[in-house]
Amino acid sequence: MSTKFNYSKLKGRIIEKYGSQKAFVNDIPLGEVSLVQKMKGRVAFKNDEIVYMAEKLNIAKSEIPDYFFCTEN
């Protein structure tokens, strides 16, 4: 059984920093469809994507688990 992650905090941070998901993907090397697939858990985030997105969203390295590895209850 695979782990399901909750990306609601990540979604909130994207809106807080960029105003929309579309504006965010325009600033990163990832398409909107790819981002949606990853945030729905259909495709896993790659380590380098996590680090890059955290930098763009001003997420401290110590906070990365809160945004990218929060499991659903």
PDB file of N, H, CA, C and O in Angstrom:
ATOM      1  N   MET A   1       0.844  -1.173   0.000  1.00  0.00           N
ATOM      2  CA  MET A   1       0.000   0.000   0.000  1.00  0.00           C
ATOM      3  C   MET A   1       0.896   1.245   0.000  1.00  0.00           C
ATOM      4  O   MET A   1       1.848   1.332   0.776  1.00  0.00           O
ATOM      5  N   SER A   2       0.583   2.200  -0.871  1.00  0.00           N
ATOM      6  H   SER A   2      -0.190   2.130  -1.501  1.00  0.00           H
ATOM      7  CA  SER A   2       1.400   3.410  -0.927  1.00  0.00           C
ATOM      8  C   SER A   2       0.847   4.473   0.029  1.00  0.00           C
ATOM      9  O   SER A   2      -0.348   4.512   0.320  1.00  0.00           O
ATOM     10  N   THR A   3       1.725   5.307   0.491  1.00  0.00           N
ATOM     11  H   THR A   3       2.696   5.275   0.255  1.00  0.00           H
ATOM     12  CA  THR A   3       1.354   6.375   1.415  1.00  0.00           C
ATOM     13  C   THR A   3       0.685   7.509   0.657  1.00  0.00           C
ATOM     14  O   THR A   3       1.145   7.901  -0.416  1.00  0.00           O
ATOM     15  N   LYS A   4      -0.390   8.031   1.206  1.00  0.00           N
ATOM     16  H   LYS A   4      -0.763   7.712   2.077  1.00  0.00           H
ATOM     17  CA  LYS A   4      -1.086   9.176   0.620  1.00  0.00           C
ATOM     18  C   LYS A   4      -0.638  10.434   1.364  1.00  0.00           C
ATOM     19  O   LYS A   4      -0.660  10.492   2.594  1.00  0.00           O
ATOM     20  N   PHE A   5      -0.236  11.425   0.593  1.00  0.00           N
ATOM     21  H   PHE A   5      -0.218  11.377  -0.406  1.00  0.00           H
ATOM     22  CA  PHE A   5       0.217  12.676   1.189  1.00  0.00           C
ATOM     23  C   PHE A   5      -0.840  13.761   1.017  1.00  0.00           C
ATOM     24  O   PHE A   5      -1.580  13.781   0.033  1.00  0.00           O
ATOM     25  N   ASN A   6      -0.893  14.649   1.982  1.00  0.00           N
ATOM     26  H   ASN A   6      -0.292  14.633   2.781  1.00  0.00           H
ATOM     27  CA  ASN A   6      -1.818  15.774   1.958  1.00  0.00           C
ATOM     28  C   ASN A   6      -1.015  17.030   1.604  1.00  0.00           C
ATOM     29  O   ASN A   6      -0.133  17.445   2.357  1.00  0.00           O
ATOM     30  N   TYR A   7      -1.328  17.626   0.458  1.00  0.00           N
ATOM     31  H   TYR A   7      -2.044  17.289  -0.153  1.00  0.00           H
ATOM     32  CA  TYR A   7      -0.593  18.796  -0.007  1.00  0.00           C
ATOM     33  C   TYR A   7      -1.357  20.098   0.196  1.00  0.00           C
ATOM     34  O   TYR A   7      -1.072  21.091  -0.474  1.00  0.00           O
ATOM     35  N   SER A   8      -2.335  20.110   1.121  1.00  0.00           N
ATOM     36  H   SER A   8      -2.567  19.304   1.666  1.00  0.00           H
ATOM     37  CA  SER A   8      -3.126  21.326   1.320  1.00  0.00           C
ATOM     38  C   SER A   8      -2.265  22.488   1.821  1.00  0.00           C
ATOM     39  O   SER A   8      -2.504  23.633   1.438  1.00  0.00           O
ATOM     40  N   LYS A   9      -1.288  22.222   2.652  1.00  0.00           N
ATOM     41  H   LYS A   9      -1.094  21.291   2.963  1.00  0.00           H
ATOM     42  CA  LYS A   9      -0.410  23.286   3.131  1.00  0.00           C
ATOM     43  C   LYS A   9       0.441  23.825   1.976  1.00  0.00           C
ATOM     44  O   LYS A   9       0.673  25.031   1.886  1.00  0.00           O
ATOM     45  N   LEU A  10       0.899  22.948   1.106  1.00  0.00           N
ATOM     46  H   LEU A  10       0.711  21.968   1.179  1.00  0.00           H
ATOM     47  CA  LEU A  10       1.668  23.363  -0.069  1.00  0.00           C
ATOM     48  C   LEU A  10       0.797  24.214  -0.987  1.00  0.00           C
ATOM     49  O   LEU A  10       1.243  25.254  -1.472  1.00  0.00           O
ATOM     50  N   LYS A  11      -0.432  23.787  -1.229  1.00  0.00           N
ATOM     51  H   LYS A  11      -0.794  22.942  -0.835  1.00  0.00           H
ATOM     52  CA  LYS A  11      -1.352  24.557  -2.068  1.00  0.00           C
ATOM     53  C   LYS A  11      -1.568  25.951  -1.488  1.00  0.00           C
ATOM     54  O   LYS A  11      -1.577  26.940  -2.221  1.00  0.00           O
ATOM     55  N   GLY A  12      -1.741  26.024  -0.186  1.00  0.00           N
ATOM     56  H   GLY A  12      -1.734  25.220   0.409  1.00  0.00           H
ATOM     57  CA  GLY A  12      -1.931  27.311   0.478  1.00  0.00           C
ATOM     58  C   GLY A  12      -0.725  28.222   0.322  1.00  0.00           C
ATOM     59  O   GLY A  12      -0.871  29.426   0.112  1.00  0.00           O
ATOM     60  N   ARG A  13       0.463  27.647   0.423  1.00  0.00           N
ATOM     61  H   ARG A  13       0.581  26.669   0.593  1.00  0.00           H
ATOM     62  CA  ARG A  13       1.691  28.437   0.288  1.00  0.00           C
ATOM     63  C   ARG A  13       1.839  28.964  -1.135  1.00  0.00           C
ATOM     64  O   ARG A  13       2.271  30.099  -1.336  1.00  0.00           O
ATOM     65  N   ILE A  14       1.483  28.150  -2.116  1.00  0.00           N
ATOM     66  H   ILE A  14       1.131  27.228  -1.952  1.00  0.00           H
ATOM     67  CA  ILE A  14       1.540  28.574  -3.519  1.00  0.00           C
ATOM     68  C   ILE A  14       0.619  29.775  -3.731  1.00  0.00           C
ATOM     69  O   ILE A  14       1.012  30.757  -4.360  1.00  0.00           O
ATOM     70  N   ILE A  15      -0.591  29.698  -3.213  1.00  0.00           N
ATOM     71  H   ILE A  15      -0.911  28.900  -2.702  1.00  0.00           H
ATOM     72  CA  ILE A  15      -1.544  30.805  -3.357  1.00  0.00           C
ATOM     73  C   ILE A  15      -1.039  32.036  -2.612  1.00  0.00           C
ATOM     74  O   ILE A  15      -1.131  33.154  -3.119  1.00  0.00           O
ATOM     75  N   GLU A  16      -0.511  31.835  -1.423  1.00  0.00           N
ATOM     76  H   GLU A  16      -0.436  30.927  -1.011  1.00  0.00           H
ATOM     77  CA  GLU A  16       0.012  32.944  -0.613  1.00  0.00           C
ATOM     78  C   GLU A  16       1.137  33.678  -1.341  1.00  0.00           C
ATOM     79  O   GLU A  16       1.175  34.908  -1.340  1.00  0.00           O
ATOM     80  N   LYS A  17       2.049  32.936  -1.958  1.00  0.00           N
ATOM     81  H   LYS A  17       2.018  31.936  -1.959  1.00  0.00           H
ATOM     82  CA  LYS A  17       3.229  33.540  -2.585  1.00  0.00           C
ATOM     83  C   LYS A  17       3.003  33.979  -4.027  1.00  0.00           C
ATOM     84  O   LYS A  17       3.603  34.955  -4.478  1.00  0.00           O
ATOM     85  N   TYR A  18       2.144  33.267  -4.755  1.00  0.00           N
ATOM     86  H   TYR A  18       1.657  32.474  -4.388  1.00  0.00           H
ATOM     87  CA  TYR A  18       1.988  33.525  -6.189  1.00  0.00           C
ATOM     88  C   TYR A  18       0.587  33.968  -6.608  1.00  0.00           C
ATOM     89  O   TYR A  18       0.405  34.455  -7.724  1.00  0.00           O
ATOM     90  N   GLY A  19      -0.385  33.810  -5.749  1.00  0.00           N
ATOM     91  H   GLY A  19      -0.238  33.414  -4.842  1.00  0.00           H
ATOM     92  CA  GLY A  19      -1.745  34.196  -6.082  1.00  0.00           C
ATOM     93  C   GLY A  19      -2.535  33.115  -6.790  1.00  0.00           C
ATOM     94  O   GLY A  19      -3.758  33.054  -6.665  1.00  0.00           O
ATOM     95  N   SER A  20      -1.837  32.250  -7.541  1.00  0.00           N
ATOM     96  H   SER A  20      -0.843  32.299  -7.642  1.00  0.00           H
ATOM     97  CA  SER A  20      -2.504  31.139  -8.227  1.00  0.00           C
ATOM     98  C   SER A  20      -1.488  30.059  -8.571  1.00  0.00           C
ATOM     99  O   SER A  20      -0.283  30.307  -8.629  1.00  0.00           O
ATOM    100  N   GLN A  21      -1.996  28.873  -8.793  1.00  0.00           N
ATOM    101  H   GLN A  21      -2.975  28.671  -8.745  1.00  0.00           H
ATOM    102  CA  GLN A  21      -1.147  27.753  -9.192  1.00  0.00           C
ATOM    103  C   GLN A  21      -0.551  28.016 -10.573  1.00  0.00           C
ATOM    104  O   GLN A  21       0.599  27.668 -10.840  1.00  0.00           O
ATOM    105  N   LYS A  22      -1.350  28.635 -11.450  1.00  0.00           N
ATOM    106  H   LYS A  22      -2.285  28.917 -11.233  1.00  0.00           H
ATOM    107  CA  LYS A  22      -0.891  28.935 -12.805  1.00  0.00           C
ATOM    108  C   LYS A  22       0.308  29.892 -12.776  1.00  0.00           C
ATOM    109  O   LYS A  22       1.275  29.696 -13.512  1.00  0.00           O
ATOM    110  N   ALA A  23       0.246  30.916 -11.937  1.00  0.00           N
ATOM    111  H   ALA A  23      -0.540  31.076 -11.339  1.00  0.00           H
ATOM    112  CA  ALA A  23       1.365  31.853 -11.819  1.00  0.00           C
ATOM    113  C   ALA A  23       2.609  31.136 -11.295  1.00  0.00           C
ATOM    114  O   ALA A  23       3.725  31.442 -11.715  1.00  0.00           O
ATOM    115  N   PHE A  24       2.421  30.191 -10.385  1.00  0.00           N
ATOM    116  H   PHE A  24       1.514  29.943 -10.043  1.00  0.00           H
ATOM    117  CA  PHE A  24       3.545  29.439  -9.833  1.00  0.00           C
ATOM    118  C   PHE A  24       4.223  28.592 -10.903  1.00  0.00           C
ATOM    119  O   PHE A  24       5.448  28.605 -11.021  1.00  0.00           O
ATOM    120  N   VAL A  25       3.433  27.856 -11.683  1.00  0.00           N
ATOM    121  H   VAL A  25       2.438  27.846 -11.588  1.00  0.00           H
ATOM    122  CA  VAL A  25       4.055  26.993 -12.693  1.00  0.00           C
ATOM    123  C   VAL A  25       4.723  27.803 -13.795  1.00  0.00           C
ATOM    124  O   VAL A  25       5.613  27.300 -14.481  1.00  0.00           O
ATOM    125  N   ASN A  26       4.308  29.040 -13.970  1.00  0.00           N
ATOM    126  H   ASN A  26       3.586  29.449 -13.412  1.00  0.00           H
ATOM    127  CA  ASN A  26       4.984  29.906 -14.940  1.00  0.00           C
ATOM    128  C   ASN A  26       6.382  30.298 -14.463  1.00  0.00           C
ATOM    129  O   ASN A  26       7.204  30.764 -15.252  1.00  0.00           O
ATOM    130  N   ASP A  27       6.648  30.107 -13.166  1.00  0.00           N
ATOM    131  H   ASP A  27       5.981  29.728 -12.525  1.00  0.00           H
ATOM    132  CA  ASP A  27       7.934  30.483 -12.578  1.00  0.00           C
ATOM    133  C   ASP A  27       8.837  29.279 -12.286  1.00  0.00           C
ATOM    134  O   ASP A  27       9.957  29.447 -11.803  1.00  0.00           O
ATOM    135  N   ILE A  28       8.356  28.077 -12.575  1.00  0.00           N
ATOM    136  H   ILE A  28       7.446  27.941 -12.968  1.00  0.00           H
ATOM    137  CA  ILE A  28       9.152  26.871 -12.322  1.00  0.00           C
ATOM    138  C   ILE A  28       9.179  26.008 -13.585  1.00  0.00           C
ATOM    139  O   ILE A  28       8.312  26.145 -14.448  1.00  0.00           O
ATOM    140  N   PRO A  29      10.166  25.126 -13.695  1.00  0.00           N
ATOM    141  CA  PRO A  29      10.253  24.261 -14.883  1.00  0.00           C
ATOM    142  C   PRO A  29       9.375  23.005 -14.765  1.00  0.00           C
ATOM    143  O   PRO A  29       9.860  21.879 -14.879  1.00  0.00           O
ATOM    144  N   LEU A  30       8.074  23.225 -14.534  1.00  0.00           N
ATOM    145  H   LEU A  30       7.680  24.140 -14.441  1.00  0.00           H
ATOM    146  CA  LEU A  30       7.136  22.130 -14.380  1.00  0.00           C
ATOM    147  C   LEU A  30       5.793  22.626 -14.902  1.00  0.00           C
ATOM    148  O   LEU A  30       5.364  23.726 -14.552  1.00  0.00           O
ATOM    149  N   GLY A  31       5.131  21.840 -15.725  1.00  0.00           N
ATOM    150  H   GLY A  31       5.479  20.947 -16.009  1.00  0.00           H
ATOM    151  CA  GLY A  31       3.843  22.241 -16.264  1.00  0.00           C
ATOM    152  C   GLY A  31       2.730  22.118 -15.239  1.00  0.00           C
ATOM    153  O   GLY A  31       2.863  21.414 -14.239  1.00  0.00           O
ATOM    154  N   GLU A  32       1.631  22.811 -15.500  1.00  0.00           N
ATOM    155  H   GLU A  32       1.522  23.384 -16.312  1.00  0.00           H
ATOM    156  CA  GLU A  32       0.511  22.786 -14.567  1.00  0.00           C
ATOM    157  C   GLU A  32      -0.079  21.390 -14.433  1.00  0.00           C
ATOM    158  O   GLU A  32      -0.426  20.972 -13.329  1.00  0.00           O
ATOM    159  N   VAL A  33      -0.199  20.664 -15.536  1.00  0.00           N
ATOM    160  H   VAL A  33       0.082  21.003 -16.434  1.00  0.00           H
ATOM    161  CA  VAL A  33      -0.742  19.305 -15.483  1.00  0.00           C
ATOM    162  C   VAL A  33       0.156  18.418 -14.626  1.00  0.00           C
ATOM    163  O   VAL A  33      -0.334  17.624 -13.823  1.00  0.00           O
ATOM    164  N   SER A  34       1.461  18.554 -14.794  1.00  0.00           N
ATOM    165  H   SER A  34       1.859  19.199 -15.446  1.00  0.00           H
ATOM    166  CA  SER A  34       2.406  17.759 -13.989  1.00  0.00           C
ATOM    167  C   SER A  34       2.275  18.084 -12.507  1.00  0.00           C
ATOM    168  O   SER A  34       2.278  17.184 -11.667  1.00  0.00           O
ATOM    169  N   LEU A  35       2.160  19.372 -12.187  1.00  0.00           N
ATOM    170  H   LEU A  35       2.158  20.103 -12.870  1.00  0.00           H
ATOM    171  CA  LEU A  35       2.024  19.772 -10.789  1.00  0.00           C
ATOM    172  C   LEU A  35       0.728  19.200 -10.199  1.00  0.00           C
ATOM    173  O   LEU A  35       0.731  18.686  -9.080  1.00  0.00           O
ATOM    174  N   VAL A  36      -0.348  19.287 -10.931  1.00  0.00           N
ATOM    175  H   VAL A  36      -0.349  19.704 -11.839  1.00  0.00           H
ATOM    176  CA  VAL A  36      -1.630  18.752 -10.457  1.00  0.00           C
ATOM    177  C   VAL A  36      -1.520  17.244 -10.231  1.00  0.00           C
ATOM    178  O   VAL A  36      -1.995  16.735  -9.216  1.00  0.00           O
ATOM    179  N   GLN A  37      -0.904  16.537 -11.157  1.00  0.00           N
ATOM    180  H   GLN A  37      -0.518  16.951 -11.981  1.00  0.00           H
ATOM    181  CA  GLN A  37      -0.734  15.082 -11.013  1.00  0.00           C
ATOM    182  C   GLN A  37       0.059  14.746  -9.752  1.00  0.00           C
ATOM    183  O   GLN A  37      -0.253  13.786  -9.047  1.00  0.00           O
ATOM    184  N   LYS A  38       1.074  15.536  -9.483  1.00  0.00           N
ATOM    185  H   LYS A  38       1.328  16.315 -10.055  1.00  0.00           H
ATOM    186  CA  LYS A  38       1.910  15.295  -8.304  1.00  0.00           C
ATOM    187  C   LYS A  38       1.140  15.610  -7.022  1.00  0.00           C
ATOM    188  O   LYS A  38       1.228  14.867  -6.043  1.00  0.00           O
ATOM    189  N   MET A  39       0.386  16.709  -7.028  1.00  0.00           N
ATOM    190  H   MET A  39       0.314  17.312  -7.822  1.00  0.00           H
ATOM    191  CA  MET A  39      -0.338  17.092  -5.817  1.00  0.00           C
ATOM    192  C   MET A  39      -1.562  16.210  -5.567  1.00  0.00           C
ATOM    193  O   MET A  39      -2.099  16.193  -4.460  1.00  0.00           O
ATOM    194  N   LYS A  40      -2.001  15.484  -6.584  1.00  0.00           N
ATOM    195  H   LYS A  40      -1.565  15.498  -7.484  1.00  0.00           H
ATOM    196  CA  LYS A  40      -3.078  14.509  -6.394  1.00  0.00           C
ATOM    197  C   LYS A  40      -2.523  13.138  -6.023  1.00  0.00           C
ATOM    198  O   LYS A  40      -3.287  12.204  -5.780  1.00  0.00           O
ATOM    199  N   GLY A  41      -1.200  13.013  -5.979  1.00  0.00           N
ATOM    200  H   GLY A  41      -0.580  13.772  -6.177  1.00  0.00           H
ATOM    201  CA  GLY A  41      -0.578  11.761  -5.586  1.00  0.00           C
ATOM    202  C   GLY A  41      -0.479  10.735  -6.689  1.00  0.00           C
ATOM    203  O   GLY A  41      -0.146   9.579  -6.428  1.00  0.00           O
ATOM    204  N   ARG A  42      -0.759  11.129  -7.913  1.00  0.00           N
ATOM    205  H   ARG A  42      -1.029  12.068  -8.125  1.00  0.00           H
ATOM    206  CA  ARG A  42      -0.685  10.188  -9.038  1.00  0.00           C
ATOM    207  C   ARG A  42       0.751   9.983  -9.500  1.00  0.00           C
ATOM    208  O   ARG A  42       1.100   8.928 -10.029  1.00  0.00           O
ATOM    209  N   VAL A  43       1.581  11.006  -9.295  1.00  0.00           N
ATOM    210  H   VAL A  43       1.298  11.864  -8.865  1.00  0.00           H
ATOM    211  CA  VAL A  43       2.999  10.957  -9.658  1.00  0.00           C
ATOM    212  C   VAL A  43       3.773  11.527  -8.471  1.00  0.00           C
ATOM    213  O   VAL A  43       3.354  12.520  -7.877  1.00  0.00           O
ATOM    214  N   ALA A  44       4.877  10.915  -8.131  1.00  0.00           N
ATOM    215  H   ALA A  44       5.217  10.108  -8.614  1.00  0.00           H
ATOM    216  CA  ALA A  44       5.667  11.382  -6.991  1.00  0.00           C
ATOM    217  C   ALA A  44       6.528  12.590  -7.361  1.00  0.00           C
ATOM    218  O   ALA A  44       7.009  12.704  -8.489  1.00  0.00           O
ATOM    219  N   PHE A  45       6.712  13.481  -6.400  1.00  0.00           N
ATOM    220  H   PHE A  45       6.322  13.388  -5.484  1.00  0.00           H
ATOM    221  CA  PHE A  45       7.662  14.578  -6.574  1.00  0.00           C
ATOM    222  C   PHE A  45       9.070  14.009  -6.564  1.00  0.00           C
ATOM    223  O   PHE A  45       9.362  13.089  -5.801  1.00  0.00           O
ATOM    224  N   LYS A  46       9.940  14.543  -7.399  1.00  0.00           N
ATOM    225  H   LYS A  46       9.703  15.291  -8.019  1.00  0.00           H
ATOM    226  CA  LYS A  46      11.354  14.176  -7.384  1.00  0.00           C
ATOM    227  C   LYS A  46      12.047  15.044  -6.339  1.00  0.00           C
ATOM    228  O   LYS A  46      11.599  16.153  -6.046  1.00  0.00           O
ATOM    229  N   ASN A  47      13.134  14.536  -5.786  1.00  0.00           N
ATOM    230  H   ASN A  47      13.498  13.636  -6.024  1.00  0.00           H
ATOM    231  CA  ASN A  47      13.851  15.274  -4.748  1.00  0.00           C
ATOM    232  C   ASN A  47      14.276  16.659  -5.203  1.00  0.00           C
ATOM    233  O   ASN A  47      14.122  17.631  -4.464  1.00  0.00           O
ATOM    234  N   ASP A  48      14.810  16.754  -6.415  1.00  0.00           N
ATOM    235  H   ASP A  48      14.935  15.964  -7.015  1.00  0.00           H
ATOM    236  CA  ASP A  48      15.266  18.064  -6.888  1.00  0.00           C
ATOM    237  C   ASP A  48      14.094  19.022  -7.100  1.00  0.00           C
ATOM    238  O   ASP A  48      14.260  20.231  -6.938  1.00  0.00           O
ATOM    239  N   GLU A  49      12.911  18.508  -7.458  1.00  0.00           N
ATOM    240  H   GLU A  49      12.777  17.526  -7.589  1.00  0.00           H
ATOM    241  CA  GLU A  49      11.729  19.355  -7.592  1.00  0.00           C
ATOM    242  C   GLU A  49      11.315  19.909  -6.234  1.00  0.00           C
ATOM    243  O   GLU A  49      10.957  21.081  -6.118  1.00  0.00           O
ATOM    244  N   ILE A  50      11.363  19.072  -5.222  1.00  0.00           N
ATOM    245  H   ILE A  50      11.653  18.120  -5.316  1.00  0.00           H
ATOM    246  CA  ILE A  50      10.999  19.500  -3.872  1.00  0.00           C
ATOM    247  C   ILE A  50      11.923  20.615  -3.403  1.00  0.00           C
ATOM    248  O   ILE A  50      11.459  21.637  -2.895  1.00  0.00           O
ATOM    249  N   VAL A  51      13.213  20.426  -3.570  1.00  0.00           N
ATOM    250  H   VAL A  51      13.590  19.597  -3.982  1.00  0.00           H
ATOM    251  CA  VAL A  51      14.183  21.438  -3.138  1.00  0.00           C
ATOM    252  C   VAL A  51      13.976  22.744  -3.906  1.00  0.00           C
ATOM    253  O   VAL A  51      13.977  23.820  -3.309  1.00  0.00           O
ATOM    254  N   TYR A  52      13.801  22.655  -5.216  1.00  0.00           N
ATOM    255  H   TYR A  52      13.800  21.780  -5.701  1.00  0.00           H
ATOM    256  CA  TYR A  52      13.612  23.842  -6.054  1.00  0.00           C
ATOM    257  C   TYR A  52      12.327  24.584  -5.673  1.00  0.00           C
ATOM    258  O   TYR A  52      12.330  25.806  -5.520  1.00  0.00           O
ATOM    259  N   MET A  53      11.233  23.836  -5.523  1.00  0.00           N
ATOM    260  H   MET A  53      11.231  22.844  -5.647  1.00  0.00           H
ATOM    261  CA  MET A  53       9.958  24.459  -5.169  1.00  0.00           C
ATOM    262  C   MET A  53      10.021  25.084  -3.779  1.00  0.00           C
ATOM    263  O   MET A  53       9.469  26.163  -3.560  1.00  0.00           O
ATOM    264  N   ALA A  54      10.678  24.426  -2.856  1.00  0.00           N
ATOM    265  H   ALA A  54      11.126  23.550  -3.034  1.00  0.00           H
ATOM    266  CA  ALA A  54      10.819  24.976  -1.501  1.00  0.00           C
ATOM    267  C   ALA A  54      11.568  26.313  -1.542  1.00  0.00           C
ATOM    268  O   ALA A  54      11.201  27.260  -0.847  1.00  0.00           O
ATOM    269  N   GLU A  55      12.607  26.377  -2.356  1.00  0.00           N
ATOM    270  H   GLU A  55      12.905  25.608  -2.921  1.00  0.00           H
ATOM    271  CA  GLU A  55      13.356  27.634  -2.486  1.00  0.00           C
ATOM    272  C   GLU A  55      12.468  28.724  -3.069  1.00  0.00           C
ATOM    273  O   GLU A  55      12.461  29.845  -2.561  1.00  0.00           O
ATOM    274  N   LYS A  56      11.717  28.417  -4.126  1.00  0.00           N
ATOM    275  H   LYS A  56      11.723  27.506  -4.538  1.00  0.00           H
ATOM    276  CA  LYS A  56      10.831  29.392  -4.757  1.00  0.00           C
ATOM    277  C   LYS A  56       9.738  29.874  -3.807  1.00  0.00           C
ATOM    278  O   LYS A  56       9.309  31.026  -3.877  1.00  0.00           O
ATOM    279  N   LEU A  57       9.292  28.989  -2.922  1.00  0.00           N
ATOM    280  H   LEU A  57       9.640  28.053  -2.865  1.00  0.00           H
ATOM    281  CA  LEU A  57       8.200  29.312  -2.000  1.00  0.00           C
ATOM    282  C   LEU A  57       8.696  29.781  -0.638  1.00  0.00           C
ATOM    283  O   LEU A  57       7.903  29.958   0.287  1.00  0.00           O
ATOM    284  N   ASN A  58       9.995  29.980  -0.514  1.00  0.00           N
ATOM    285  H   ASN A  58      10.639  29.837  -1.266  1.00  0.00           H
ATOM    286  CA  ASN A  58      10.612  30.420   0.750  1.00  0.00           C
ATOM    287  C   ASN A  58      10.259  29.478   1.912  1.00  0.00           C
ATOM    288  O   ASN A  58       9.938  29.919   3.015  1.00  0.00           O
ATOM    289  N   ILE A  59      10.325  28.189   1.635  1.00  0.00           N
ATOM    290  H   ILE A  59      10.586  27.831   0.739  1.00  0.00           H
ATOM    291  CA  ILE A  59      10.098  27.177   2.661  1.00  0.00           C
ATOM    292  C   ILE A  59      11.464  26.734   3.168  1.00  0.00           C
ATOM    293  O   ILE A  59      12.303  26.282   2.389  1.00  0.00           O
ATOM    294  N   ALA A  60      11.686  26.863   4.462  1.00  0.00           N
ATOM    295  H   ALA A  60      11.005  27.231   5.095  1.00  0.00           H
ATOM    296  CA  ALA A  60      12.962  26.451   5.062  1.00  0.00           C
ATOM    297  C   ALA A  60      13.136  24.940   4.909  1.00  0.00           C
ATOM    298  O   ALA A  60      12.159  24.191   4.908  1.00  0.00           O
ATOM    299  N   LYS A  61      14.373  24.508   4.782  1.00  0.00           N
ATOM    300  H   LYS A  61      15.167  25.116   4.783  1.00  0.00           H
ATOM    301  CA  LYS A  61      14.642  23.067   4.638  1.00  0.00           C
ATOM    302  C   LYS A  61      14.030  22.270   5.785  1.00  0.00           C
ATOM    303  O   LYS A  61      13.542  21.158   5.584  1.00  0.00           O
ATOM    304  N   SER A  62      14.056  22.835   6.975  1.00  0.00           N
ATOM    305  H   SER A  62      14.452  23.739   7.139  1.00  0.00           H
ATOM    306  CA  SER A  62      13.495  22.136   8.131  1.00  0.00           C
ATOM    307  C   SER A  62      11.972  22.010   8.053  1.00  0.00           C
ATOM    308  O   SER A  62      11.386  21.177   8.744  1.00  0.00           O
ATOM    309  N   GLU A  63      11.325  22.833   7.216  1.00  0.00           N
ATOM    310  H   GLU A  63      11.801  23.510   6.655  1.00  0.00           H
ATOM    311  CA  GLU A  63       9.870  22.796   7.081  1.00  0.00           C
ATOM    312  C   GLU A  63       9.392  21.953   5.885  1.00  0.00           C
ATOM    313  O   GLU A  63       8.190  21.739   5.724  1.00  0.00           O
ATOM    314  N   ILE A  64      10.314  21.479   5.057  1.00  0.00           N
ATOM    315  H   ILE A  64      11.290  21.653   5.187  1.00  0.00           H
ATOM    316  CA  ILE A  64       9.936  20.697   3.870  1.00  0.00           C
ATOM    317  C   ILE A  64       9.014  19.527   4.220  1.00  0.00           C
ATOM    318  O   ILE A  64       8.040  19.308   3.500  1.00  0.00           O
ATOM    319  N   PRO A  65       9.267  18.770   5.279  1.00  0.00           N
ATOM    320  CA  PRO A  65       8.349  17.661   5.596  1.00  0.00           C
ATOM    321  C   PRO A  65       6.908  18.115   5.828  1.00  0.00           C
ATOM    322  O   PRO A  65       5.974  17.385   5.496  1.00  0.00           O
ATOM    323  N   ASP A  66       6.716  19.303   6.390  1.00  0.00           N
ATOM    324  H   ASP A  66       7.475  19.896   6.659  1.00  0.00           H
ATOM    325  CA  ASP A  66       5.368  19.815   6.652  1.00  0.00           C
ATOM    326  C   ASP A  66       4.599  20.076   5.369  1.00  0.00           C
ATOM    327  O   ASP A  66       3.371  19.985   5.361  1.00  0.00           O
ATOM    328  N   TYR A  67       5.287  20.397   4.293  1.00  0.00           N
ATOM    329  H   TYR A  67       6.284  20.471   4.299  1.00  0.00           H
ATOM    330  CA  TYR A  67       4.655  20.733   3.025  1.00  0.00           C
ATOM    331  C   TYR A  67       4.594  19.559   2.039  1.00  0.00           C
ATOM    332  O   TYR A  67       3.640  19.443   1.270  1.00  0.00           O
ATOM    333  N   PHE A  68       5.599  18.701   2.064  1.00  0.00           N
ATOM    334  H   PHE A  68       6.374  18.795   2.689  1.00  0.00           H
ATOM    335  CA  PHE A  68       5.697  17.655   1.046  1.00  0.00           C
ATOM    336  C   PHE A  68       5.512  16.236   1.569  1.00  0.00           C
ATOM    337  O   PHE A  68       5.345  15.313   0.771  1.00  0.00           O
ATOM    338  N   PHE A  69       5.536  16.034   2.883  1.00  0.00           N
ATOM    339  H   PHE A  69       5.672  16.784   3.531  1.00  0.00           H
ATOM    340  CA  PHE A  69       5.452  14.676   3.412  1.00  0.00           C
ATOM    341  C   PHE A  69       4.431  14.531   4.520  1.00  0.00           C
ATOM    342  O   PHE A  69       4.542  13.641   5.363  1.00  0.00           O
ATOM    343  N   CYS A  70       3.424  15.415   4.522  1.00  0.00           N
ATOM    344  H   CYS A  70       3.334  16.139   3.838  1.00  0.00           H
ATOM    345  CA  CYS A  70       2.346  15.336   5.510  1.00  0.00           C
ATOM    346  C   CYS A  70       1.380  14.241   5.049  1.00  0.00           C
ATOM    347  O   CYS A  70       0.779  14.352   3.980  1.00  0.00           O
ATOM    348  N   THR A  71       1.233  13.205   5.840  1.00  0.00           N
ATOM    349  H   THR A  71       1.721  13.115   6.708  1.00  0.00           H
ATOM    350  CA  THR A  71       0.380  12.086   5.431  1.00  0.00           C
ATOM    351  C   THR A  71      -1.075  12.367   5.768  1.00  0.00           C
ATOM    352  O   THR A  71      -1.384  13.089   6.717  1.00  0.00           O
ATOM    353  N   GLU A  72      -1.962  11.781   4.970  1.00  0.00           N
ATOM    354  H   GLU A  72      -1.711  11.195   4.200  1.00  0.00           H
ATOM    355  CA  GLU A  72      -3.393  11.916   5.227  1.00  0.00           C
ATOM    356  C   GLU A  72      -3.774  10.995   6.368  1.00  0.00           C
ATOM    357  O   GLU A  72      -3.243   9.894   6.508  1.00  0.00           O
ATOM    358  N   ASN A  73      -4.697  11.464   7.172  1.00  0.00           N
ATOM    359  H   ASN A  73      -5.129  12.359   7.058  1.00  0.00           H
ATOM    360  CA  ASN A  73      -5.149  10.661   8.323  1.00  0.00           C
ATOM    361  C   ASN A  73      -6.264   9.738   7.943  1.00  0.00           C
ATOM    362  O   ASN A  73      -6.763   8.992   8.786  1.00  0.00           O
TER     363      ASN A  73
END
